[in-house]
Amino acid sequence: MSPDGDPPTSAHLTAEEVAAYLDHASGTPAREQIEAHLATCNRCLAEVAAALRFLRPPEGRTR
């Protein structure tokens, strides 16, 4: 394991893969692969979580 808890041979998700995942634009096999990767990669999971926080306004606030 690497210091950030990721398997040493894992390839991290690209920005395009994260965007497609969040937009529900990736097909089922790709989505399943991404979800399997997120289950084992803390770094990519943190990136997806950060992107979600950026894309979704806090609840209770209106523009």
PDB file of N, CA, C, O and CB in Angstrom:
ATOM      1  N   MET A   1       0.834  -1.185   0.000  1.00  0.00           N
ATOM      2  CA  MET A   1       0.000   0.000   0.000  1.00  0.00           C
ATOM      3  C   MET A   1       0.878   1.246   0.000  1.00  0.00           C
ATOM      4  O   MET A   1       1.947   1.274   0.609  1.00  0.00           O
ATOM      5  CB  MET A   1      -0.949  -0.001   1.212  1.00  0.00           C
ATOM      6  N   SER A   2       0.413   2.251  -0.679  1.00  0.00           N
ATOM      7  CA  SER A   2       1.129   3.519  -0.676  1.00  0.00           C
ATOM      8  C   SER A   2       0.755   4.292   0.584  1.00  0.00           C
ATOM      9  O   SER A   2      -0.179   3.900   1.284  1.00  0.00           O
ATOM     10  CB  SER A   2       0.807   4.347  -1.954  1.00  0.00           C
ATOM     11  N   PRO A   3       1.461   5.381   0.891  1.00  0.00           N
ATOM     12  CA  PRO A   3       1.150   6.151   2.099  1.00  0.00           C
ATOM     13  C   PRO A   3      -0.283   6.679   2.145  1.00  0.00           C
ATOM     14  O   PRO A   3      -0.823   6.891   3.230  1.00  0.00           O
ATOM     15  CB  PRO A   3       2.099   7.303   2.214  1.00  0.00           C
ATOM     16  N   ASP A   4      -0.912   6.895   0.978  1.00  0.00           N
ATOM     17  CA  ASP A   4      -2.289   7.408   0.980  1.00  0.00           C
ATOM     18  C   ASP A   4      -3.324   6.286   0.984  1.00  0.00           C
ATOM     19  O   ASP A   4      -4.515   6.549   0.819  1.00  0.00           O
ATOM     20  CB  ASP A   4      -2.515   8.304  -0.230  1.00  0.00           C
ATOM     21  N   GLY A   5      -2.885   5.034   1.173  1.00  0.00           N
ATOM     22  CA  GLY A   5      -3.812   3.918   1.296  1.00  0.00           C
ATOM     23  C   GLY A   5      -4.224   3.288  -0.013  1.00  0.00           C
ATOM     24  O   GLY A   5      -5.116   2.440  -0.027  1.00  0.00           O
ATOM     25  N   ASP A   6      -3.608   3.674  -1.113  1.00  0.00           N
ATOM     26  CA  ASP A   6      -3.957   3.131  -2.418  1.00  0.00           C
ATOM     27  C   ASP A   6      -3.085   1.926  -2.742  1.00  0.00           C
ATOM     28  O   ASP A   6      -1.930   1.864  -2.322  1.00  0.00           O
ATOM     29  CB  ASP A   6      -3.812   4.203  -3.504  1.00  0.00           C
ATOM     30  N   PRO A   7      -3.630   0.973  -3.484  1.00  0.00           N
ATOM     31  CA  PRO A   7      -2.782  -0.115  -3.959  1.00  0.00           C
ATOM     32  C   PRO A   7      -1.650   0.465  -4.804  1.00  0.00           C
ATOM     33  O   PRO A   7      -1.892   1.410  -5.556  1.00  0.00           O
ATOM     34  CB  PRO A   7      -3.608  -1.152  -4.776  1.00  0.00           C
ATOM     35  N   PRO A   8      -0.434  -0.053  -4.716  1.00  0.00           N
ATOM     36  CA  PRO A   8       0.701   0.560  -5.408  1.00  0.00           C
ATOM     37  C   PRO A   8       0.608   0.541  -6.926  1.00  0.00           C
ATOM     38  O   PRO A   8       1.243   1.375  -7.572  1.00  0.00           O
ATOM     39  CB  PRO A   8       1.945  -0.121  -5.001  1.00  0.00           C
ATOM     40  N   THR A   9      -0.144  -0.362  -7.521  1.00  0.00           N
ATOM     41  CA  THR A   9      -0.184  -0.441  -8.977  1.00  0.00           C
ATOM     42  C   THR A   9      -1.424   0.218  -9.565  1.00  0.00           C
ATOM     43  O   THR A   9      -1.652   0.127 -10.772  1.00  0.00           O
ATOM     44  CB  THR A   9      -0.122  -1.882  -9.414  1.00  0.00           C
ATOM     45  N   SER A  10      -2.222   0.874  -8.747  1.00  0.00           N
ATOM     46  CA  SER A  10      -3.463   1.442  -9.270  1.00  0.00           C
ATOM     47  C   SER A  10      -3.174   2.657 -10.141  1.00  0.00           C
ATOM     48  O   SER A  10      -2.349   3.504  -9.803  1.00  0.00           O
ATOM     49  CB  SER A  10      -4.407   1.826  -8.122  1.00  0.00           C
ATOM     50  N   ALA A  11      -3.863   2.719 -11.254  1.00  0.00           N
ATOM     51  CA  ALA A  11      -3.813   3.906 -12.100  1.00  0.00           C
ATOM     52  C   ALA A  11      -4.974   4.779 -11.664  1.00  0.00           C
ATOM     53  O   ALA A  11      -6.099   4.301 -11.515  1.00  0.00           O
ATOM     54  CB  ALA A  11      -3.887   3.548 -13.645  1.00  0.00           C
ATOM     55  N   HIS A  12      -4.702   6.041 -11.463  1.00  0.00           N
ATOM     56  CA  HIS A  12      -5.753   6.937 -10.992  1.00  0.00           C
ATOM     57  C   HIS A  12      -6.669   7.346 -12.138  1.00  0.00           C
ATOM     58  O   HIS A  12      -6.289   7.303 -13.308  1.00  0.00           O
ATOM     59  CB  HIS A  12      -5.143   8.179 -10.333  1.00  0.00           C
ATOM     60  N   LEU A  13      -7.885   7.743 -11.772  1.00  0.00           N
ATOM     61  CA  LEU A  13      -8.860   8.185 -12.765  1.00  0.00           C
ATOM     62  C   LEU A  13      -8.411   9.500 -13.383  1.00  0.00           C
ATOM     63  O   LEU A  13      -7.801  10.340 -12.722  1.00  0.00           O
ATOM     64  CB  LEU A  13     -10.257   8.337 -12.133  1.00  0.00           C
ATOM     65  N   THR A  14      -8.724   9.661 -14.661  1.00  0.00           N
ATOM     66  CA  THR A  14      -8.436  10.925 -15.328  1.00  0.00           C
ATOM     67  C   THR A  14      -9.558  11.912 -15.018  1.00  0.00           C
ATOM     68  O   THR A  14     -10.627  11.522 -14.549  1.00  0.00           O
ATOM     69  CB  THR A  14      -8.278  10.725 -16.867  1.00  0.00           C
ATOM     70  N   ALA A  15      -9.310  13.172 -15.278  1.00  0.00           N
ATOM     71  CA  ALA A  15     -10.346  14.193 -15.087  1.00  0.00           C
ATOM     72  C   ALA A  15     -11.553  13.896 -15.962  1.00  0.00           C
ATOM     73  O   ALA A  15     -12.692  14.137 -15.561  1.00  0.00           O
ATOM     74  CB  ALA A  15      -9.795  15.596 -15.403  1.00  0.00           C
ATOM     75  N   GLU A  16     -11.304  13.373 -17.156  1.00  0.00           N
ATOM     76  CA  GLU A  16     -12.395  13.035 -18.071  1.00  0.00           C
ATOM     77  C   GLU A  16     -13.246  11.896 -17.516  1.00  0.00           C
ATOM     78  O   GLU A  16     -14.471  11.921 -17.632  1.00  0.00           O
ATOM     79  CB  GLU A  16     -11.837  12.653 -19.448  1.00  0.00           C
ATOM     80  N   GLU A  17     -12.602  10.903 -16.917  1.00  0.00           N
ATOM     81  CA  GLU A  17     -13.343   9.783 -16.327  1.00  0.00           C
ATOM     82  C   GLU A  17     -14.186  10.245 -15.142  1.00  0.00           C
ATOM     83  O   GLU A  17     -15.329   9.814 -14.982  1.00  0.00           O
ATOM     84  CB  GLU A  17     -12.375   8.675 -15.882  1.00  0.00           C
ATOM     85  N   VAL A  18     -13.624  11.116 -14.320  1.00  0.00           N
ATOM     86  CA  VAL A  18     -14.376  11.653 -13.182  1.00  0.00           C
ATOM     87  C   VAL A  18     -15.578  12.445 -13.682  1.00  0.00           C
ATOM     88  O   VAL A  18     -16.682  12.288 -13.161  1.00  0.00           O
ATOM     89  CB  VAL A  18     -13.471  12.544 -12.295  1.00  0.00           C
ATOM     90  N   ALA A  19     -15.375  13.295 -14.687  1.00  0.00           N
ATOM     91  CA  ALA A  19     -16.473  14.099 -15.228  1.00  0.00           C
ATOM     92  C   ALA A  19     -17.564  13.220 -15.823  1.00  0.00           C
ATOM     93  O   ALA A  19     -18.748  13.462 -15.588  1.00  0.00           O
ATOM     94  CB  ALA A  19     -15.950  15.068 -16.287  1.00  0.00           C
ATOM     95  N   ALA A  20     -17.184  12.206 -16.587  1.00  0.00           N
ATOM     96  CA  ALA A  20     -18.173  11.306 -17.185  1.00  0.00           C
ATOM     97  C   ALA A  20     -18.936  10.555 -16.100  1.00  0.00           C
ATOM     98  O   ALA A  20     -20.144  10.349 -16.217  1.00  0.00           O
ATOM     99  CB  ALA A  20     -17.490  10.310 -18.144  1.00  0.00           C
ATOM    100  N   TYR A  21     -18.240  10.150 -15.055  1.00  0.00           N
ATOM    101  CA  TYR A  21     -18.889   9.447 -13.948  1.00  0.00           C
ATOM    102  C   TYR A  21     -19.907  10.359 -13.271  1.00  0.00           C
ATOM    103  O   TYR A  21     -21.036   9.943 -13.011  1.00  0.00           O
ATOM    104  CB  TYR A  21     -17.840   8.956 -12.924  1.00  0.00           C
ATOM    105  N   LEU A  22     -19.520  11.589 -12.988  1.00  0.00           N
ATOM    106  CA  LEU A  22     -20.418  12.520 -12.303  1.00  0.00           C
ATOM    107  C   LEU A  22     -21.587  12.950 -13.182  1.00  0.00           C
ATOM    108  O   LEU A  22     -22.667  13.257 -12.677  1.00  0.00           O
ATOM    109  CB  LEU A  22     -19.649  13.743 -11.847  1.00  0.00           C
ATOM    110  N   ASP A  23     -21.373  12.973 -14.493  1.00  0.00           N
ATOM    111  CA  ASP A  23     -22.442  13.340 -15.434  1.00  0.00           C
ATOM    112  C   ASP A  23     -23.300  12.143 -15.822  1.00  0.00           C
ATOM    113  O   ASP A  23     -24.240  12.278 -16.606  1.00  0.00           O
ATOM    114  CB  ASP A  23     -21.846  13.967 -16.689  1.00  0.00           C
ATOM    115  N   HIS A  24     -22.981  10.971 -15.277  1.00  0.00           N
ATOM    116  CA  HIS A  24     -23.668   9.721 -15.635  1.00  0.00           C
ATOM    117  C   HIS A  24     -23.562   9.463 -17.137  1.00  0.00           C
ATOM    118  O   HIS A  24     -24.471   8.900 -17.747  1.00  0.00           O
ATOM    119  CB  HIS A  24     -25.157   9.775 -15.207  1.00  0.00           C
ATOM    120  N   ALA A  25     -22.437   9.883 -17.724  1.00  0.00           N
ATOM    121  CA  ALA A  25     -22.232   9.724 -19.160  1.00  0.00           C
ATOM    122  C   ALA A  25     -21.447   8.461 -19.500  1.00  0.00           C
ATOM    123  O   ALA A  25     -21.385   8.062 -20.663  1.00  0.00           O
ATOM    124  CB  ALA A  25     -21.515  10.933 -19.712  1.00  0.00           C
ATOM    125  N   SER A  26     -20.851   7.835 -18.497  1.00  0.00           N
ATOM    126  CA  SER A  26     -20.100   6.614 -18.786  1.00  0.00           C
ATOM    127  C   SER A  26     -21.065   5.436 -18.839  1.00  0.00           C
ATOM    128  O   SER A  26     -22.034   5.378 -18.082  1.00  0.00           O
ATOM    129  CB  SER A  26     -18.991   6.373 -17.719  1.00  0.00           C
ATOM    130  N   GLY A  27     -20.788   4.502 -19.738  1.00  0.00           N
ATOM    131  CA  GLY A  27     -21.629   3.317 -19.876  1.00  0.00           C
ATOM    132  C   GLY A  27     -21.515   2.414 -18.657  1.00  0.00           C
ATOM    133  O   GLY A  27     -20.645   2.609 -17.808  1.00  0.00           O
ATOM    134  N   THR A  28     -22.389   1.438 -18.574  1.00  0.00           N
ATOM    135  CA  THR A  28     -22.442   0.563 -17.403  1.00  0.00           C
ATOM    136  C   THR A  28     -21.108  -0.128 -17.113  1.00  0.00           C
ATOM    137  O   THR A  28     -20.660  -0.093 -15.966  1.00  0.00           O
ATOM    138  CB  THR A  28     -23.517  -0.480 -17.596  1.00  0.00           C
ATOM    139  N   PRO A  29     -20.447  -0.757 -18.099  1.00  0.00           N
ATOM    140  CA  PRO A  29     -19.165  -1.411 -17.771  1.00  0.00           C
ATOM    141  C   PRO A  29     -18.122  -0.414 -17.251  1.00  0.00           C
ATOM    142  O   PRO A  29     -17.404  -0.707 -16.296  1.00  0.00           O
ATOM    143  CB  PRO A  29     -18.613  -2.133 -19.007  1.00  0.00           C
ATOM    144  N   ALA A  30     -18.042   0.756 -17.878  1.00  0.00           N
ATOM    145  CA  ALA A  30     -17.075   1.763 -17.438  1.00  0.00           C
ATOM    146  C   ALA A  30     -17.439   2.271 -16.045  1.00  0.00           C
ATOM    147  O   ALA A  30     -16.563   2.464 -15.202  1.00  0.00           O
ATOM    148  CB  ALA A  30     -17.017   2.938 -18.439  1.00  0.00           C
ATOM    149  N   ARG A  31     -18.719   2.483 -15.810  1.00  0.00           N
ATOM    150  CA  ARG A  31     -19.181   2.962 -14.501  1.00  0.00           C
ATOM    151  C   ARG A  31     -18.848   1.944 -13.407  1.00  0.00           C
ATOM    152  O   ARG A  31     -18.415   2.313 -12.316  1.00  0.00           O
ATOM    153  CB  ARG A  31     -20.705   3.238 -14.530  1.00  0.00           C
ATOM    154  N   GLU A  32     -19.054   0.665 -13.711  1.00  0.00           N
ATOM    155  CA  GLU A  32     -18.734  -0.383 -12.741  1.00  0.00           C
ATOM    156  C   GLU A  32     -17.234  -0.421 -12.449  1.00  0.00           C
ATOM    157  O   GLU A  32     -16.827  -0.627 -11.306  1.00  0.00           O
ATOM    158  CB  GLU A  32     -19.207  -1.751 -13.256  1.00  0.00           C
ATOM    159  N   GLN A  33     -16.417  -0.223 -13.477  1.00  0.00           N
ATOM    160  CA  GLN A  33     -14.964  -0.196 -13.283  1.00  0.00           C
ATOM    161  C   GLN A  33     -14.566   0.993 -12.419  1.00  0.00           C
ATOM    162  O   GLN A  33     -13.727   0.869 -11.526  1.00  0.00           O
ATOM    163  CB  GLN A  33     -14.232  -0.137 -14.640  1.00  0.00           C
ATOM    164  N   ILE A  34     -15.170   2.141 -12.688  1.00  0.00           N
ATOM    165  CA  ILE A  34     -14.858   3.338 -11.909  1.00  0.00           C
ATOM    166  C   ILE A  34     -15.264   3.128 -10.455  1.00  0.00           C
ATOM    167  O   ILE A  34     -14.503   3.462  -9.547  1.00  0.00           O
ATOM    168  CB  ILE A  34     -15.571   4.582 -12.497  1.00  0.00           C
ATOM    169  N   GLU A  35     -16.453   2.579 -10.226  1.00  0.00           N
ATOM    170  CA  GLU A  35     -16.912   2.347  -8.855  1.00  0.00           C
ATOM    171  C   GLU A  35     -16.024   1.340  -8.129  1.00  0.00           C
ATOM    172  O   GLU A  35     -15.769   1.491  -6.934  1.00  0.00           O
ATOM    173  CB  GLU A  35     -18.359   1.857  -8.857  1.00  0.00           C
ATOM    174  N   ALA A  36     -15.555   0.322  -8.835  1.00  0.00           N
ATOM    175  CA  ALA A  36     -14.634  -0.646  -8.232  1.00  0.00           C
ATOM    176  C   ALA A  36     -13.322   0.045  -7.868  1.00  0.00           C
ATOM    177  O   ALA A  36     -12.745  -0.225  -6.814  1.00  0.00           O
ATOM    178  CB  ALA A  36     -14.373  -1.834  -9.198  1.00  0.00           C
ATOM    179  N   HIS A  37     -12.856   0.927  -8.734  1.00  0.00           N
ATOM    180  CA  HIS A  37     -11.625   1.667  -8.458  1.00  0.00           C
ATOM    181  C   HIS A  37     -11.817   2.585  -7.251  1.00  0.00           C
ATOM    182  O   HIS A  37     -10.951   2.660  -6.380  1.00  0.00           O
ATOM    183  CB  HIS A  37     -11.194   2.488  -9.695  1.00  0.00           C
ATOM    184  N   LEU A  38     -12.947   3.278  -7.203  1.00  0.00           N
ATOM    185  CA  LEU A  38     -13.208   4.190  -6.090  1.00  0.00           C
ATOM    186  C   LEU A  38     -13.281   3.453  -4.755  1.00  0.00           C
ATOM    187  O   LEU A  38     -12.969   4.024  -3.710  1.00  0.00           O
ATOM    188  CB  LEU A  38     -14.503   4.951  -6.331  1.00  0.00           C
ATOM    189  N   ALA A  39     -13.691   2.196  -4.790  1.00  0.00           N
ATOM    190  CA  ALA A  39     -13.781   1.402  -3.562  1.00  0.00           C
ATOM    191  C   ALA A  39     -12.408   1.086  -2.975  1.00  0.00           C
ATOM    192  O   ALA A  39     -12.300   0.743  -1.797  1.00  0.00           O
ATOM    193  CB  ALA A  39     -14.529   0.109  -3.835  1.00  0.00           C
ATOM    194  N   THR A  40     -11.358   1.200  -3.791  1.00  0.00           N
ATOM    195  CA  THR A  40     -10.015   0.855  -3.324  1.00  0.00           C
ATOM    196  C   THR A  40      -9.028   2.004  -3.384  1.00  0.00           C
ATOM    197  O   THR A  40      -7.888   1.852  -2.947  1.00  0.00           O
ATOM    198  CB  THR A  40      -9.484  -0.279  -4.124  1.00  0.00           C
ATOM    199  N   CYS A  41      -9.431   3.149  -3.913  1.00  0.00           N
ATOM    200  CA  CYS A  41      -8.488   4.254  -4.111  1.00  0.00           C
ATOM    201  C   CYS A  41      -8.978   5.508  -3.377  1.00  0.00           C
ATOM    202  O   CYS A  41      -9.892   6.197  -3.830  1.00  0.00           O
ATOM    203  CB  CYS A  41      -8.304   4.551  -5.624  1.00  0.00           C
ATOM    204  N   ASN A  42      -8.350   5.778  -2.247  1.00  0.00           N
ATOM    205  CA  ASN A  42      -8.737   6.937  -1.449  1.00  0.00           C
ATOM    206  C   ASN A  42      -8.516   8.254  -2.184  1.00  0.00           C
ATOM    207  O   ASN A  42      -9.300   9.192  -2.036  1.00  0.00           O
ATOM    208  CB  ASN A  42      -7.967   6.947  -0.151  1.00  0.00           C
ATOM    209  N   ARG A  43      -7.459   8.323  -2.969  1.00  0.00           N
ATOM    210  CA  ARG A  43      -7.145   9.565  -3.680  1.00  0.00           C
ATOM    211  C   ARG A  43      -8.239   9.909  -4.690  1.00  0.00           C
ATOM    212  O   ARG A  43      -8.707  11.047  -4.731  1.00  0.00           O
ATOM    213  CB  ARG A  43      -5.788   9.445  -4.392  1.00  0.00           C
ATOM    214  N   CYS A  44      -8.644   8.946  -5.496  1.00  0.00           N
ATOM    215  CA  CYS A  44      -9.676   9.208  -6.502  1.00  0.00           C
ATOM    216  C   CYS A  44     -11.029   9.457  -5.845  1.00  0.00           C
ATOM    217  O   CYS A  44     -11.803  10.292  -6.312  1.00  0.00           O
ATOM    218  CB  CYS A  44      -9.778   8.035  -7.485  1.00  0.00           C
ATOM    219  N   LEU A  45     -11.315   8.738  -4.769  1.00  0.00           N
ATOM    220  CA  LEU A  45     -12.563   8.957  -4.048  1.00  0.00           C
ATOM    221  C   LEU A  45     -12.613  10.382  -3.508  1.00  0.00           C
ATOM    222  O   LEU A  45     -13.661  11.027  -3.559  1.00  0.00           O
ATOM    223  CB  LEU A  45     -12.714   7.939  -2.899  1.00  0.00           C
ATOM    224  N   ALA A  46     -11.502  10.873  -2.997  1.00  0.00           N
ATOM    225  CA  ALA A  46     -11.441  12.247  -2.501  1.00  0.00           C
ATOM    226  C   ALA A  46     -11.636  13.246  -3.638  1.00  0.00           C
ATOM    227  O   ALA A  46     -12.281  14.277  -3.451  1.00  0.00           O
ATOM    228  CB  ALA A  46     -10.102  12.504  -1.796  1.00  0.00           C
ATOM    229  N   GLU A  47     -11.083  12.949  -4.812  1.00  0.00           N
ATOM    230  CA  GLU A  47     -11.258  13.845  -5.957  1.00  0.00           C
ATOM    231  C   GLU A  47     -12.714  13.894  -6.408  1.00  0.00           C
ATOM    232  O   GLU A  47     -13.226  14.966  -6.733  1.00  0.00           O
ATOM    233  CB  GLU A  47     -10.368  13.403  -7.120  1.00  0.00           C
ATOM    234  N   VAL A  48     -13.384  12.745  -6.429  1.00  0.00           N
ATOM    235  CA  VAL A  48     -14.800  12.709  -6.803  1.00  0.00           C
ATOM    236  C   VAL A  48     -15.618  13.479  -5.768  1.00  0.00           C
ATOM    237  O   VAL A  48     -16.508  14.247  -6.134  1.00  0.00           O
ATOM    238  CB  VAL A  48     -15.308  11.240  -6.923  1.00  0.00           C
ATOM    239  N   ALA A  49     -15.329  13.283  -4.490  1.00  0.00           N
ATOM    240  CA  ALA A  49     -16.055  13.991  -3.434  1.00  0.00           C
ATOM    241  C   ALA A  49     -15.850  15.497  -3.545  1.00  0.00           C
ATOM    242  O   ALA A  49     -16.797  16.263  -3.368  1.00  0.00           O
ATOM    243  CB  ALA A  49     -15.606  13.500  -2.053  1.00  0.00           C
ATOM    244  N   ALA A  50     -14.632  15.926  -3.835  1.00  0.00           N
ATOM    245  CA  ALA A  50     -14.359  17.352  -3.988  1.00  0.00           C
ATOM    246  C   ALA A  50     -15.105  17.922  -5.188  1.00  0.00           C
ATOM    247  O   ALA A  50     -15.637  19.030  -5.121  1.00  0.00           O
ATOM    248  CB  ALA A  50     -12.854  17.598  -4.136  1.00  0.00           C
ATOM    249  N   ALA A  51     -15.144  17.180  -6.271  1.00  0.00           N
ATOM    250  CA  ALA A  51     -15.871  17.638  -7.457  1.00  0.00           C
ATOM    251  C   ALA A  51     -17.360  17.757  -7.159  1.00  0.00           C
ATOM    252  O   ALA A  51     -18.009  18.705  -7.603  1.00  0.00           O
ATOM    253  CB  ALA A  51     -15.641  16.678  -8.640  1.00  0.00           C
ATOM    254  N   LEU A  52     -17.903  16.807  -6.413  1.00  0.00           N
ATOM    255  CA  LEU A  52     -19.321  16.877  -6.036  1.00  0.00           C
ATOM    256  C   LEU A  52     -19.604  18.102  -5.177  1.00  0.00           C
ATOM    257  O   LEU A  52     -20.618  18.772  -5.372  1.00  0.00           O
ATOM    258  CB  LEU A  52     -19.739  15.606  -5.287  1.00  0.00           C
ATOM    259  N   ARG A  53     -18.720  18.401  -4.228  1.00  0.00           N
ATOM    260  CA  ARG A  53     -18.911  19.591  -3.386  1.00  0.00           C
ATOM    261  C   ARG A  53     -18.870  20.853  -4.231  1.00  0.00           C
ATOM    262  O   ARG A  53     -19.611  21.800  -3.969  1.00  0.00           O
ATOM    263  CB  ARG A  53     -17.836  19.658  -2.282  1.00  0.00           C
ATOM    264  N   PHE A  54     -18.020  20.874  -5.230  1.00  0.00           N
ATOM    265  CA  PHE A  54     -17.901  22.038  -6.106  1.00  0.00           C
ATOM    266  C   PHE A  54     -19.138  22.195  -6.984  1.00  0.00           C
ATOM    267  O   PHE A  54     -19.612  23.310  -7.200  1.00  0.00           O
ATOM    268  CB  PHE A  54     -16.650  21.922  -6.979  1.00  0.00           C
ATOM    269  N   LEU A  55     -19.658  21.084  -7.487  1.00  0.00           N
ATOM    270  CA  LEU A  55     -20.775  21.126  -8.428  1.00  0.00           C
ATOM    271  C   LEU A  55     -22.121  21.346  -7.765  1.00  0.00           C
ATOM    272  O   LEU A  55     -23.027  21.912  -8.377  1.00  0.00           O
ATOM    273  CB  LEU A  55     -20.818  19.861  -9.211  1.00  0.00           C
ATOM    274  N   ARG A  56     -22.264  20.913  -6.534  1.00  0.00           N
ATOM    275  CA  ARG A  56     -23.551  21.017  -5.843  1.00  0.00           C
ATOM    276  C   ARG A  56     -23.487  22.125  -4.804  1.00  0.00           C
ATOM    277  O   ARG A  56     -22.639  22.092  -3.911  1.00  0.00           O
ATOM    278  CB  ARG A  56     -23.935  19.672  -5.176  1.00  0.00           C
ATOM    279  N   PRO A  57     -24.380  23.110  -4.914  1.00  0.00           N
ATOM    280  CA  PRO A  57     -24.380  24.168  -3.898  1.00  0.00           C
ATOM    281  C   PRO A  57     -24.826  23.599  -2.556  1.00  0.00           C
ATOM    282  O   PRO A  57     -25.561  22.612  -2.517  1.00  0.00           O
ATOM    283  CB  PRO A  57     -25.304  25.341  -4.320  1.00  0.00           C
ATOM    284  N   PRO A  58     -24.390  24.207  -1.465  1.00  0.00           N
ATOM    285  CA  PRO A  58     -24.817  23.732  -0.143  1.00  0.00           C
ATOM    286  C   PRO A  58     -26.336  23.793  -0.009  1.00  0.00           C
ATOM    287  O   PRO A  58     -26.981  24.703  -0.530  1.00  0.00           O
ATOM    288  CB  PRO A  58     -24.154  24.564   0.970  1.00  0.00           C
ATOM    289  N   GLU A  59     -26.892  22.818   0.694  1.00  0.00           N
ATOM    290  CA  GLU A  59     -28.340  22.794   0.882  1.00  0.00           C
ATOM    291  C   GLU A  59     -28.761  23.996   1.717  1.00  0.00           C
ATOM    292  O   GLU A  59     -28.040  24.444   2.609  1.00  0.00           O
ATOM    293  CB  GLU A  59     -28.792  21.471   1.557  1.00  0.00           C
ATOM    294  N   GLY A  60     -29.945  24.502   1.404  1.00  0.00           N
ATOM    295  CA  GLY A  60     -30.478  25.623   2.146  1.00  0.00           C
ATOM    296  C   GLY A  60     -30.066  26.977   1.606  1.00  0.00           C
ATOM    297  O   GLY A  60     -30.564  28.005   2.065  1.00  0.00           O
ATOM    298  N   ARG A  61     -29.166  26.990   0.641  1.00  0.00           N
ATOM    299  CA  ARG A  61     -28.733  28.261   0.053  1.00  0.00           C
ATOM    300  C   ARG A  61     -29.299  28.374  -1.348  1.00  0.00           C
ATOM    301  O   ARG A  61     -29.248  27.425  -2.130  1.00  0.00           O
ATOM    302  CB  ARG A  61     -27.182  28.373   0.028  1.00  0.00           C
ATOM    303  N   THR A  62     -29.828  29.518  -1.652  1.00  0.00           N
ATOM    304  CA  THR A  62     -30.340  29.783  -2.994  1.00  0.00           C
ATOM    305  C   THR A  62     -29.538  30.901  -3.609  1.00  0.00           C
ATOM    306  O   THR A  62     -28.885  31.681  -2.914  1.00  0.00           O
ATOM    307  CB  THR A  62     -31.843  30.140  -2.966  1.00  0.00           C
ATOM    308  N   ARG A  63     -29.596  30.965  -4.891  1.00  0.00           N
ATOM    309  CA  ARG A  63     -28.852  32.021  -5.595  1.00  0.00           C
ATOM    310  C   ARG A  63     -29.724  33.199  -5.857  1.00  0.00           C
ATOM    311  O   ARG A  63     -29.271  34.184  -6.440  1.00  0.00           O
ATOM    312  CB  ARG A  63     -28.281  31.513  -6.900  1.00  0.00           C
TER     313      ARG A  63
END
